[in-house]
Amino acid sequence: MITVLLVDDHHVIRSGLQSLLDAADGITVVGSASDGAEANDEYQRVRPDVVLMDLSMPGVDGIDATTAITAIDPAARIVVLTSFGDRQRVTQALDAGACGYLLKDAAPDDIVAAVRAAAAGGSPMDARIGAILLAERAERGGGTEQRGTDGAQLSERELEVLGLVREGLLNKEIGRRLGIAEKTVKAHLTRIFARIGVQDRTQAALWAERSGLFPTK
């Protein structure tokens, strides 16, 4: 059973999402919150498999709530569900640790599918958000951060994980090699996939091979 925490300041939206998800096979809503501070407390109480997170809320917003939750649990699976699709909010949400990003006009079936994908370790993205990410990657060409050949920004730890994926190591093996939990490896991979615009570890390994970031053996 996939457990879900709903975070939105509108009761009607939370109620509608709960009805939608509780009616889906193998999914149940275990908690809800109306702002970011409450979301943090509720996350620690119920430890859901997936969080559906609004961004614009009074008090603590969805970006800060995502940051707080992923600081406690780096493997948290947070899917943003918002009305805002501008580039700044998208990049802020992903940098805060969100694994997916949907717009509120998404079809009900797409929301259910996104919850399943996030629980399985995927990075569900609205197609319009994917276009924004690709545009951002194309514009990142001359900064000072460490980048791949197409401009994708990766942290040192993300580069370590990606390098081991390129070598063919499984998540458990990567965790042992780096001294981190397997869930943390999955969290890093989610962010890597979003940053470099791929859907799975095979595509990530191919991207790494072609990126020029890693020495040829």
N, C-alpha and C positions, 0 to 999 in steps of 0.2 A: 504494500500500500504506500503510495506517495503522499506524504503529508505536506500541507501548504500553509504558510502564514500570509494573510492579506494585509497590506498597508496602504490605506487611502483615507483622506480626511472626509470623503463623502460617504455617508452611510448607505445611500442608495446603490452606489457603485460596489461597495463591499458586499452588500446583500445580493446583488445580481451575480457577482463573481462567485460567491459561495454557492448559490443555487446551480450555477453552471458547472463548477468543479465537483461538487458533491454528487451531481448526476452522472459524472464521467466514471467509467469503470476503473477501479484501482487508484482513485484519487480521493483524498478527504481533506477538508479545511480544518485545521486544529487550533487556529487562533487568528485574531485580527487586531489591528491597531489603527488609530486615527492620526498619529503623527510619528515623527522619527524617534523621539525619546521613548514613547510607548513601544515602538517597534523593537528597539534594542532590548528593553525589558522582556517583552513577549518572546523574542527570539531565544533568549537565554532560558526562559521557562519551558518552551515547547520543543526547541531544537528541531525545526521542520526540515524536510528535505529541500524545499524550494520556498523562496520568498517572492511574492509579486509586490513590487515596490513602486508607489507613486513618487513623483519628484517634488511637485509643488504642494507643500503642506505648511501650515502655520507652525511657528516654533522651529523645531529641528526638521530640516527638509530631507528629501530622499537621498541626496548626495551624502550629506553628513551621516545619516542613518546607515547607509551602505558602508561608509568608511568605518564607522564604529563597530558594526557587526563583523566585517571582515578582519578587523583588528583582533577581535575575540576569537573568531573562527575563520582562518584564511581559506578554508574549503567551502565556505557558505555559498549556496547557489542562489543568487539574487537576480531576478529578471525584472528589469524596469518596465512598468506599464504606465505610460504617460501620454498627455496630449502634445507634448513638446518634442519636436524632431530637429531642433537646430543643432548645429555642429558643436557648439560649446557644451551644451548639456550632454550630448552623446559622449563626447570624449571625457568629460568630468565623471560621468557615471561609470564608464569602463575603467578609468584610472582609479576610481574609488573601489573597484572590485566586482562590479556587476558582470554577470556572465552572459546576459542577454538584454535585448532592448526591443520592446514592442510599442506601437502606438495604440491609443485607446479605440481607434476605429477599426482595429483588427477584427476579423471574423471570429465568432466564438470557437469554432473548431481550431483556428490558429492559436488561440490562447491555450486551449487544452493541449495541443501538440507541443507548444513551447514549454509548458510545465513538464511534460514527459521528457522532452529533449534535455532540459536543464537537469532533471533528476538523473538522467543517464550520462551526464558529463558533457553534453553538447552546449553550443552557444547560439541559442535561437535569436535571430535578428530579422526584423522587418526589412524587406527588400530596399525600402527607401533609406533605411539606416545604413545598410551595406553600401549604398551609393555614396553616402556622406563619408564613410570611412575610407573608401577608395579615393575619393577626392582629396581627403586630408593626407593620405599616404603620398599621393602624387605631388603634393605641395611641400612635403618635408624633405628638402634636398640639401640645405646647407647649414643646418644648425650644428650645435656642438655635442649633442647626445650621440651615443653609439647607435648606429643604424645598419640595416641591411641595405643591399644595393638598390632596393626600390623605396627606401626611406622609412621603413617600419621601425619604430622605436622599441627597443627591448632593454630591460634591466640586466644587470650582471647575472642575477640568479636565473632569469628567463633564458639568457644565452646558454647558461650551463645546462639547463633542462633540455633546451632545443638541441644542443650538441649531442646529448646522450640519446635523444630520440633519433637523431641522424645516425647514431651508431647502432640503432636497433634494440636498445634496452627497453624493457617493459617498465611500467610505472613503479612496481615494487622494487625492481632493480635500481631504478633511478633514485628512489627514496633511500635505499641502503647506501648507494654511492655518495649521496649528498648529505646523508644524515638527517633527512626530513621524512615526515609521514607520507604515506601513499596518497592520502586525501589532499595534502598540500601540493604534491606533484600534480594532481588533477586540476587543482585551482590555478597553478602556474600555466598549465597547458591551455586552460580555457582562455586566459588572458593572451597567451601567445597566439592562439588561433584567431582571436578577434583582432589583434594588432597586425598580423601579417595577412589576414584575409583568406584563411583556409578553413576547411570543415573538419579535418581529421588528422591523425598523426602521420598517416602516409603522405598526405599533401604537405604537411609541415616538414617531414624529412626531405622531400623533394625540394621544397623551398630552401631549406638549409643547405642542401647540396649545391644549389645554383647561386646562393647568395654571395659567396666569396668571403663569408665571415669566418669560416672554419678551414684550417689547413687540410689539403688533400693528403690522404694517407697512402 
